[in-house]
Amino acid sequence: MKKNYLIIIIISCCIFTSNAQSKYPKDFFSSPLDIKMAIAGTFGELRKNHFHSGIDIKTKQKINQPIYAAQDGYISRIKVSTYGFGKALYINHLKDFTTVYAHLEKFSPEIQKIAEEKQYMQESFEVDFSLEKNKILVKKGQLIGFSGNTGSSTGPHLHFEIRDTKTQQIINPMLFGLTILDRTKPIIKSIIIYHENGKKEILKTQKNNLGDYKIPTTIKAQNSFNVSVQTYDLLDAAPNKNGVYEIELFVNDTLFFHNKITKFSFNETRYINSHIDYAYYQEHGVRFQKCFLEQNNYLSTNQKSTNHQIGELLDSGTHHIKIIIKDSYQNTSSLEFNVELYKNPTIQLTNNENMINSKQVFEFKNDDCEIYIPNHSLYKDHLFVYEKYTDSNMTYPVYKILDDSIACHKSFILSIKDQDIDQKLRKKAVIGKIKNNQIDCLKSQWKENRIISKSKSFGAFTILIDTIKPTIQIHKINNQNIQYIIADELSGIKNYRGEIDGKWVLMEYDFKTGILQHTFKDNPKSINQQLTISVSDNADNTETISKKFFR
């Protein structure tokens, strides 16, 4: 009988091991580069308004490094965008995986030809289209493109993703056995203790004799408290401060909170603004990760959370707190400290009628403006704050809606009544968001006598009139390419068009440099040609220039 039990245990272990290996096979994908793999950004890393959806592989600070297919498959999607991923390829593989290669400088010749055919067909630099299953087959290790710095990239690198083809969930590529050296433990810099009265107590860590971390003093708290942690990871081949993989918080050896970033969906990535202390980040530019779950945070990476303040579930006395941080290769650091908790019940304040119930739609209307905040736009209930005031630097009144320290998960709608704007100037009007003496213009439209915009952040808003055309300046013209620098002072560039002798030509726009470029594919023709460039902004101001050139 004991032998049968043993057999069952062995079989069970084998099945478990097999399932684990088949889920994230360690020998399936190869490196998309033929140089030593060094990582500049890890999966799930904390970014502005999103978790990083892949790994950033260094390319020796150069563009045009060869990029290879990580496994057999077929090109399923080609995307070219001014922002975001820039030039990107998607390859579908067996085992229901899709790999993504982003910020490319260019594609391999076969793929480049198909992309340009689509661009000329649509007369647009930006294209995004799917391909038939067997149109472009690729083998593991086959050249598919060259690394670059296109889109919203801040430096030359390859952004590499692995997705579940069916669900489009993004999976941590570092779980697939790629050769990435990491023998370094995560760093734990400091913590924030959240007290019942709203006070934030920031405490720096110290290392103990074993190389782990501690807070040397006992923290005192009344009734309840919560914790957030400032932490990052280091890998062996690069100095970049990367994201961590796993955070656990124990109280008296009981697990209270567990976040593990194995995979997530794009539709939940904005929950990062609830995962971090958003207000502290807005003010100081430093991200602390909460070891607790807010009311409306539905991030699937949270494996366990009480959804309460820690102290609410504890008795008076001294409690031992341990925070464990892990990276994708199970290098582990820990932080330990004590909290002395005092129970002294306080009088609960009655609900204010101006409180926004975060689970419900909130609407505000007066003679000046209308505000519509969808349900679950806030991560917790907030007092509604509205103020209208004048600013000597602004032509029209300023409307303050809540505060930019409050995170907004969904876009809310702001509608401002006509401020006696001349009918001819209406199409030049946009709503602008004011922050730190800078203005970001929002896409705006008129409906009857109101101008309407959507915003994913709260703060101060006003109406702006943009009557200034974009600027177009010659940067370089030769037999190989034509370059102009385009810019807009206020509402931002909306679209552009280039024509040679009346025919549309492909022009690439790099918003980081302002360069608008056409590269010739043929040899010089020894003839005069007419180049026309037209650029429009978001207030429909348009500038057009024409120039003859000899080639």
C-alpha positions as CSV (number, residue, x, y, z in Angstrom):
1,M,0.0,0.0,0.0
2,K,2.8,2.4,0.9
3,K,4.4,1.6,-2.5
4,N,1.1,2.7,-4.3
5,Y,1.1,6.0,-2.3
6,L,4.7,6.5,-3.4
7,I,3.9,5.9,-7.0
8,I,1.0,8.3,-6.8
9,I,3.2,11.0,-5.3
10,I,5.9,10.5,-8.0
11,I,3.4,10.6,-10.8
12,S,1.8,13.7,-9.3
13,C,5.1,15.4,-9.1
14,C,6.0,14.5,-12.7
15,I,2.6,15.8,-13.9
16,F,3.2,19.1,-12.0
17,T,6.7,19.5,-13.3
18,S,5.6,18.7,-16.9
19,N,2.7,21.2,-16.7
20,A,5.1,23.9,-15.3
21,Q,7.6,23.3,-18.1
22,S,5.0,23.2,-20.8
23,K,3.4,26.4,-19.5
24,Y,6.6,28.4,-19.9
25,P,9.0,26.2,-21.8
26,K,12.7,27.0,-21.1
27,D,14.2,25.9,-24.4
28,F,11.5,27.2,-26.9
29,F,12.6,30.8,-27.6
30,S,16.0,32.0,-28.5
31,S,17.4,35.5,-28.1
32,P,16.2,37.9,-30.8
33,L,19.7,39.4,-30.9
34,D,23.1,37.8,-31.6
35,I,24.9,39.9,-29.0
36,K,25.2,39.3,-25.3
37,M,21.8,39.9,-23.7
38,A,21.8,42.9,-21.4
39,I,18.5,44.2,-20.0
40,A,17.5,47.9,-19.7
41,G,13.9,47.3,-18.5
42,T,12.2,44.3,-17.0
43,F,8.7,42.9,-17.3
44,G,6.1,44.7,-15.1
45,E,8.5,47.5,-14.4
46,L,6.7,50.7,-13.2
47,R,6.2,53.2,-16.0
48,K,4.0,56.3,-16.4
49,N,0.4,55.1,-16.3
50,H,1.3,51.5,-17.2
51,F,3.3,48.4,-16.3
52,H,6.1,47.6,-18.7
53,S,4.8,44.9,-21.0
54,G,8.0,43.3,-22.0
55,I,11.8,43.4,-21.6
56,D,14.0,46.1,-23.1
57,I,17.1,44.5,-24.6
58,K,20.2,46.8,-25.0
59,T,21.6,47.2,-28.5
60,K,25.0,48.7,-27.5
61,Q,23.4,52.2,-27.8
62,K,23.2,51.6,-31.6
63,I,20.5,51.3,-34.2
64,N,20.5,48.7,-37.0
65,Q,21.5,45.7,-34.9
66,P,20.0,42.6,-36.7
67,I,16.9,41.3,-35.1
68,Y,16.0,37.6,-35.5
69,A,12.8,35.5,-35.0
70,A,12.8,33.9,-31.6
71,Q,11.1,30.8,-32.9
72,D,9.4,29.3,-36.1
73,G,6.1,31.0,-37.0
74,Y,4.5,33.5,-39.3
75,I,4.2,37.3,-39.3
76,S,0.7,38.0,-38.0
77,R,0.7,41.7,-37.7
78,I,2.8,44.8,-38.9
79,K,2.4,48.1,-37.1
80,V,4.0,51.4,-37.9
81,S,3.2,54.3,-35.5
82,T,4.6,57.7,-34.7
83,Y,4.2,57.0,-31.0
84,G,4.1,53.9,-28.8
85,F,5.9,50.9,-30.3
86,G,7.0,52.8,-33.5
87,K,7.8,50.1,-36.1
88,A,6.7,46.7,-34.7
89,L,6.4,43.1,-35.8
90,Y,4.2,40.4,-34.3
91,I,5.0,36.7,-34.9
92,N,2.6,33.8,-34.1
93,H,4.2,30.5,-33.0
94,L,3.1,27.0,-31.9
95,K,2.1,26.5,-28.3
96,D,-0.2,29.6,-28.7
97,F,2.5,32.2,-28.1
98,T,3.1,35.5,-30.0
99,T,6.3,37.4,-29.9
100,V,6.5,41.2,-30.4
101,Y,9.6,43.2,-31.6
102,A,9.2,46.9,-31.2
103,H,11.0,50.2,-31.8
104,L,12.6,48.8,-35.0
105,E,14.5,51.1,-37.4
106,K,13.3,49.1,-40.4
107,F,12.0,45.6,-41.3
108,S,13.8,43.0,-43.4
109,P,13.4,43.6,-47.2
110,E,10.4,41.2,-47.7
111,I,8.5,42.6,-44.8
112,Q,9.5,46.2,-45.6
113,K,8.0,45.9,-49.1
114,I,4.7,44.7,-47.8
115,A,4.6,47.5,-45.1
116,E,5.3,50.2,-47.7
117,E,2.7,48.8,-50.1
118,K,0.1,49.3,-47.4
119,Q,1.4,52.8,-46.5
120,Y,1.1,53.9,-50.2
121,M,-2.3,52.3,-50.5
122,Q,-3.6,54.2,-47.4
123,E,-1.4,57.3,-48.1
124,S,-0.3,57.2,-44.5
125,F,2.9,56.6,-42.6
126,E,1.0,55.0,-39.8
127,V,-0.5,51.6,-40.6
128,D,-1.6,48.6,-38.5
129,F,-2.7,45.5,-40.3
130,S,-2.9,41.7,-39.9
131,L,-1.5,39.2,-42.4
132,E,-2.8,35.8,-43.6
133,K,-1.4,32.9,-41.7
134,N,1.0,31.6,-44.3
135,K,1.9,34.9,-46.2
136,I,5.3,35.4,-44.5
137,L,6.6,32.3,-42.8
138,V,9.8,32.7,-40.7
139,K,12.2,30.2,-39.2
140,K,13.9,30.5,-35.8
141,G,16.9,32.7,-36.1
142,Q,15.8,34.3,-39.4
143,L,16.4,38.0,-39.9
144,I,13.2,40.0,-39.6
145,G,14.4,43.5,-39.0
146,F,16.9,45.9,-37.5
147,S,16.8,47.6,-34.0
148,G,16.0,51.2,-33.7
149,N,14.7,54.1,-31.6
150,T,11.3,54.6,-33.2
151,G,8.0,55.5,-31.5
152,S,8.1,56.6,-27.8
153,S,11.5,55.0,-27.2
154,T,13.9,57.1,-25.3
155,G,17.1,55.4,-26.6
156,P,18.1,52.6,-29.0
157,H,16.9,49.2,-27.8
158,L,14.7,46.3,-28.7
159,H,11.4,46.0,-26.8
160,F,10.6,42.3,-26.8
161,E,7.3,40.7,-25.6
162,I,5.8,37.2,-25.3
163,R,2.0,37.0,-25.4
164,D,-0.7,34.4,-25.1
165,T,-2.0,34.3,-28.7
166,K,-5.6,33.5,-27.7
167,T,-6.0,35.9,-24.7
168,Q,-3.4,38.5,-25.7
169,Q,-2.2,38.5,-22.1
170,I,1.4,39.5,-21.8
171,I,3.7,37.0,-20.1
172,N,7.0,37.7,-18.4
173,P,9.7,36.7,-21.0
174,M,12.2,36.1,-18.2
175,L,10.3,32.9,-17.3
176,F,11.2,31.3,-20.6
177,G,14.9,30.5,-19.9
178,L,16.5,33.3,-21.9
179,T,20.2,33.7,-21.1
180,I,20.1,36.7,-18.8
181,L,22.6,36.9,-16.0
182,D,21.1,38.0,-12.7
183,R,22.7,37.1,-9.4
184,T,22.0,40.4,-7.7
185,K,19.4,40.8,-4.9
186,P,16.7,43.5,-5.2
187,I,17.3,46.8,-3.4
188,I,14.9,48.0,-0.7
189,K,15.4,51.7,-0.2
190,S,12.6,52.9,2.1
191,I,9.0,52.5,3.2
192,I,6.0,54.7,3.9
193,I,3.8,54.0,6.9
194,Y,0.2,55.3,6.4
195,H,-1.3,56.4,9.7
196,E,-5.0,56.5,10.4
197,N,-5.0,60.4,10.5
198,G,-3.7,60.5,6.9
199,K,-0.1,61.2,7.9
200,K,2.7,59.5,5.9
201,E,5.8,58.5,7.8
202,I,8.8,57.9,5.4
203,L,11.5,55.7,6.8
204,K,14.9,54.7,5.2
205,T,16.1,51.2,5.5
206,Q,19.4,49.9,6.9
207,K,21.3,46.7,6.0
208,N,21.8,44.1,8.7
209,N,24.8,41.8,9.1
210,L,23.4,39.3,6.8
211,G,22.9,41.8,3.9
212,D,19.1,42.1,4.4
213,Y,17.3,45.2,5.5
214,K,15.8,46.6,8.7
215,I,14.1,49.6,10.2
216,P,16.0,49.9,13.5
217,T,13.2,51.7,15.5
218,T,9.8,50.5,16.5
219,I,7.1,52.3,14.7
220,K,4.1,53.5,16.7
221,A,0.6,53.5,15.2
222,Q,-2.9,54.1,16.4
223,N,-5.8,51.8,15.4
224,S,-4.5,51.0,11.9
225,F,-1.7,51.4,9.4
226,N,-0.6,50.4,6.0
227,V,2.8,50.1,4.2
228,S,4.3,50.8,0.9
229,V,7.8,50.1,-0.3
230,Q,10.4,51.7,-2.6
231,T,12.3,48.9,-4.2
232,Y,14.1,48.0,-7.5
233,D,16.2,45.2,-9.0
234,L,19.6,45.1,-10.5
235,L,20.9,42.7,-13.2
236,D,24.5,41.7,-13.8
237,A,25.1,43.1,-17.2
238,A,23.6,46.6,-16.9
239,P,23.4,49.3,-14.2
240,N,19.7,50.1,-14.9
241,K,17.3,50.2,-12.0
242,N,14.7,47.6,-13.0
243,G,11.3,46.4,-11.6
244,V,10.9,43.6,-9.2
245,Y,8.9,40.4,-9.8
246,E,7.3,39.6,-6.4
247,I,6.4,41.4,-3.2
248,E,5.1,39.7,0.0
249,L,4.2,41.2,3.3
250,F,3.9,39.1,6.4
251,V,2.5,40.2,9.8
252,N,3.5,37.9,12.6
253,D,4.4,35.2,10.0
254,T,0.9,35.5,8.4
255,L,0.8,36.5,4.7
256,F,-1.2,39.7,4.4
257,F,-0.3,40.8,0.9
258,H,1.2,39.1,-2.2
259,N,1.8,40.7,-5.6
260,K,3.5,38.6,-8.4
261,I,3.9,39.9,-11.9
262,T,3.8,36.8,-14.1
263,K,1.3,38.1,-16.7
264,F,-1.4,40.7,-17.1
265,S,-3.7,42.2,-19.7
266,F,-3.5,45.6,-21.4
267,N,-6.9,46.6,-20.1
268,E,-5.7,46.4,-16.5
269,T,-2.3,48.0,-16.8
270,R,-3.5,51.4,-15.7
271,Y,-4.2,50.0,-12.3
272,I,-0.5,50.9,-11.7
273,N,-1.8,54.2,-10.5
274,S,-3.5,52.4,-7.6
275,H,-0.6,50.0,-7.1
276,I,1.7,52.9,-6.4
277,D,1.4,55.9,-4.1
278,Y,0.2,58.1,-6.9
279,A,0.1,61.3,-4.9
280,Y,3.6,60.9,-3.7
281,Y,4.8,60.1,-7.2
282,Q,3.1,63.2,-8.7
283,E,4.9,65.4,-6.1
284,H,8.3,63.8,-5.8
285,G,8.7,61.6,-8.9
286,V,9.4,58.5,-6.7
287,R,7.3,55.4,-6.9
288,F,6.4,53.5,-3.7
289,Q,4.5,50.2,-4.3
290,K,1.6,49.6,-1.9
291,C,1.5,46.5,0.2
292,F,-2.3,46.7,0.3
293,L,-5.2,46.8,-2.1
294,E,-7.3,49.9,-2.7
295,Q,-11.1,49.6,-3.0
296,N,-11.3,49.6,-6.8
297,N,-7.9,48.0,-7.7
298,Y,-8.7,44.9,-9.7
299,L,-5.2,44.1,-10.8
300,S,-4.9,40.4,-11.4
301,T,-1.2,40.2,-10.3
302,N,-2.4,40.6,-6.7
303,Q,-2.4,37.1,-5.3
304,K,-3.6,38.0,-1.9
305,S,-4.7,41.1,0.0
306,T,-6.9,41.7,2.9
307,N,-8.4,44.9,1.3
308,H,-8.2,46.4,4.8
309,Q,-5.8,48.5,6.6
310,I,-3.4,46.1,8.4
311,G,-4.0,47.5,11.8
312,E,-7.8,47.0,11.6
313,L,-7.2,43.2,11.8
314,L,-4.8,43.3,14.7
315,D,-5.0,43.7,18.4
316,S,-3.0,46.2,20.5
317,G,0.6,45.3,21.0
318,T,3.9,44.9,19.1
319,H,3.7,43.2,15.7
320,H,6.5,42.0,13.5
321,I,6.4,43.0,9.8
322,K,8.4,41.2,7.2
323,I,8.5,42.3,3.5
324,I,10.1,39.9,1.0
325,I,11.1,41.1,-2.5
326,K,12.1,38.7,-5.3
327,D,13.2,39.1,-8.9
328,S,12.4,36.8,-11.8
329,Y,15.4,34.6,-10.9
330,Q,14.4,34.2,-7.3
331,N,17.1,36.5,-5.9
332,T,15.6,37.6,-2.6
333,S,15.8,40.5,-0.2
334,S,13.9,41.0,3.0
335,L,13.0,43.9,5.2
336,E,11.9,43.5,8.9
337,F,10.6,45.9,11.5
338,N,8.2,46.2,14.4
339,V,5.0,48.2,14.8
340,E,3.6,49.0,18.2
341,L,-0.2,49.3,17.8
342,Y,-2.5,51.2,20.1
343,K,-6.3,50.8,19.9
344,N,-8.1,54.0,20.6
345,P,-11.4,54.1,18.7
346,T,-12.2,57.4,17.1
347,I,-15.5,58.9,16.1
348,Q,-16.4,58.2,12.6
349,L,-17.4,61.2,10.5
350,T,-20.6,61.1,8.7
351,N,-20.5,60.9,4.9
352,N,-20.2,64.3,3.1
353,E,-22.9,64.8,0.5
354,N,-20.1,66.0,-1.8
355,M,-18.3,62.7,-1.6
356,I,-17.8,60.9,-4.9
357,N,-18.9,57.3,-4.5
358,S,-16.1,55.6,-6.6
359,K,-18.3,52.7,-7.6
360,Q,-21.0,55.0,-9.1
361,V,-21.3,57.5,-11.9
362,F,-20.8,61.1,-10.6
363,E,-22.2,64.1,-12.4
364,F,-21.8,67.8,-11.7
365,K,-23.6,70.7,-13.5
366,N,-23.7,74.4,-13.2
367,D,-24.0,77.4,-15.5
368,D,-20.3,77.3,-16.4
369,C,-19.5,73.6,-16.9
370,E,-20.6,70.0,-16.7
371,I,-18.5,67.1,-15.4
372,Y,-19.2,63.4,-16.0
373,I,-17.0,60.9,-14.1
374,P,-17.8,57.2,-15.0
375,N,-18.2,54.6,-12.3
376,H,-14.9,53.0,-11.1
377,S,-12.9,55.9,-12.4
378,L,-11.5,56.5,-8.9
379,Y,-9.7,53.9,-6.8
380,K,-11.5,55.0,-3.6
381,D,-14.1,57.6,-2.6
382,H,-13.0,61.2,-2.7
383,L,-14.5,64.6,-1.7
384,F,-15.5,66.4,-4.8
385,V,-13.7,69.7,-5.2
386,Y,-14.6,72.3,-7.9
387,E,-13.3,75.8,-8.2
388,K,-13.5,78.5,-10.9
389,Y,-11.0,81.3,-10.8
390,T,-9.2,83.8,-13.0
391,D,-5.5,83.7,-13.9
392,S,-3.7,86.7,-15.3
393,N,-1.8,84.4,-17.7
394,M,-5.0,83.0,-19.1
395,T,-7.5,84.6,-21.4
396,Y,-10.4,82.5,-20.1
397,P,-11.4,81.3,-16.6
398,V,-9.6,78.3,-15.0
399,Y,-11.7,75.3,-13.8
400,K,-10.1,73.2,-11.0
401,I,-11.6,69.7,-10.8
402,L,-10.4,67.6,-7.8
403,D,-6.6,67.6,-7.9
404,D,-3.9,66.2,-10.1
405,S,-2.6,64.1,-7.1
406,I,-5.7,61.9,-7.4
407,A,-5.4,59.1,-10.0
408,C,-8.1,58.7,-12.6
409,H,-8.6,55.2,-14.1
410,K,-11.1,56.1,-16.8
411,S,-11.5,59.3,-18.9
412,F,-13.9,61.8,-17.5
413,I,-15.8,64.3,-19.7
414,L,-15.5,68.0,-19.2
415,S,-17.9,70.4,-20.9
416,I,-17.3,74.2,-20.7
417,K,-19.9,76.7,-21.7
418,D,-19.1,79.2,-24.5
419,Q,-17.1,82.1,-23.1
420,D,-18.4,84.5,-25.7
421,I,-15.9,83.1,-28.2
422,D,-16.3,84.6,-31.7
423,Q,-18.0,82.1,-34.0
424,K,-15.1,82.2,-36.4
425,L,-12.7,81.3,-33.7
426,R,-14.6,78.3,-32.4
427,K,-12.8,75.8,-34.5
428,K,-9.5,77.2,-33.2
429,A,-10.5,76.6,-29.5
430,V,-9.3,73.7,-27.4
431,I,-9.4,72.8,-23.8
432,G,-6.0,72.8,-22.2
433,K,-4.8,71.2,-18.9
434,I,-2.5,73.3,-16.8
435,K,0.4,71.8,-14.8
436,N,3.7,73.3,-13.7
437,N,3.3,76.3,-15.9
438,Q,2.8,74.1,-18.9
439,I,-0.3,73.4,-20.9
440,D,-1.2,70.1,-22.6
441,C,-4.0,70.6,-25.1
442,L,-6.8,68.0,-25.3
443,K,-8.7,66.9,-28.3
444,S,-11.8,69.0,-28.2
445,Q,-15.1,69.4,-30.1
446,W,-18.1,71.7,-30.0
447,K,-21.6,70.6,-29.2
448,E,-24.1,73.4,-29.4
449,N,-22.7,76.1,-27.1
450,R,-20.2,74.0,-25.2
451,I,-16.7,72.8,-25.9
452,I,-16.1,69.2,-24.8
453,S,-13.0,67.2,-24.0
454,K,-12.0,63.9,-22.3
455,S,-9.2,63.7,-19.8
456,K,-7.5,60.9,-17.8
457,S,-6.2,63.2,-15.1
458,F,-7.7,65.8,-12.8
459,G,-6.4,69.3,-12.2
460,A,-6.8,72.8,-13.7
461,F,-8.4,73.3,-17.2
462,T,-9.0,76.4,-19.4
463,I,-10.0,77.3,-22.9
464,L,-7.2,78.2,-25.4
465,I,-7.4,79.8,-28.8
466,D,-4.8,78.6,-31.3
467,T,-4.6,80.7,-34.4
468,I,-0.9,80.1,-35.1
469,K,0.1,77.9,-38.0
470,P,2.7,75.1,-37.6
471,T,6.2,75.9,-38.8
472,I,8.1,74.0,-41.5
473,Q,11.9,74.5,-41.9
474,I,14.3,72.9,-44.3
475,H,16.8,70.6,-42.6
476,K,18.5,68.8,-45.4
477,I,17.9,68.0,-49.1
478,N,20.1,65.8,-51.2
479,N,20.0,62.9,-53.6
480,Q,19.3,60.4,-50.8
481,N,16.7,62.1,-48.6
482,I,14.7,65.2,-47.8
483,Q,14.4,66.4,-44.2
484,Y,12.2,69.1,-42.7
485,I,11.7,70.1,-39.1
486,I,8.1,70.7,-38.3
487,A,6.7,72.1,-35.0
488,D,3.6,73.6,-33.5
489,E,3.5,76.1,-30.7
490,L,0.2,75.2,-28.9
491,S,-2.3,72.5,-29.9
492,G,0.2,70.1,-31.4
493,I,0.7,68.5,-34.8
494,K,-2.4,66.5,-36.0
495,N,-1.3,65.4,-39.5
496,Y,1.1,66.0,-42.4
497,R,1.3,65.3,-46.1
498,G,4.2,65.2,-48.6
499,E,3.9,65.3,-52.4
500,I,6.4,65.2,-55.2
501,D,5.0,66.5,-58.5
502,G,1.5,66.1,-57.1
503,K,1.9,62.5,-55.9
504,W,1.8,61.4,-52.3
505,V,5.1,60.2,-51.0
506,L,6.0,58.4,-47.8
507,M,7.3,60.7,-45.1
508,E,8.4,59.5,-41.7
509,Y,7.9,61.7,-38.7
510,D,10.0,61.5,-35.5
511,F,8.2,63.6,-32.9
512,K,11.3,63.4,-30.6
513,T,13.4,65.4,-33.1
514,G,10.7,67.1,-35.1
515,I,12.2,65.7,-38.3
516,L,9.9,64.8,-41.2
517,Q,11.8,62.8,-43.7
518,H,11.4,61.2,-47.2
519,T,14.1,58.7,-48.3
520,F,14.4,58.1,-52.1
521,K,14.4,54.5,-53.2
522,D,15.7,55.1,-56.7
523,N,18.7,56.7,-58.3
524,P,18.9,60.5,-59.1
525,K,17.0,61.3,-62.3
526,S,18.7,64.6,-63.2
527,I,15.4,66.5,-63.3
528,N,13.7,69.3,-61.4
529,Q,10.9,68.1,-59.1
530,Q,8.3,70.0,-57.0
531,L,8.1,69.1,-53.3
532,T,5.0,70.2,-51.4
533,I,4.7,69.8,-47.6
534,S,1.5,70.4,-45.7
535,V,1.2,70.3,-41.9
536,S,-1.9,70.8,-39.8
537,D,-2.4,71.2,-36.0
538,N,-5.2,70.1,-33.7
539,A,-6.9,73.5,-34.2
540,D,-7.0,73.1,-37.9
541,N,-4.3,75.7,-38.6
542,T,-2.4,74.5,-41.8
543,E,0.9,75.5,-43.2
544,T,1.9,74.5,-46.7
545,I,5.2,75.1,-48.5
546,S,6.4,74.2,-52.0
547,K,10.0,74.0,-53.2
548,K,11.7,72.9,-56.5
549,F,14.7,70.8,-56.2
550,F,17.1,69.2,-58.7
551,R,17.9,65.5,-58.5
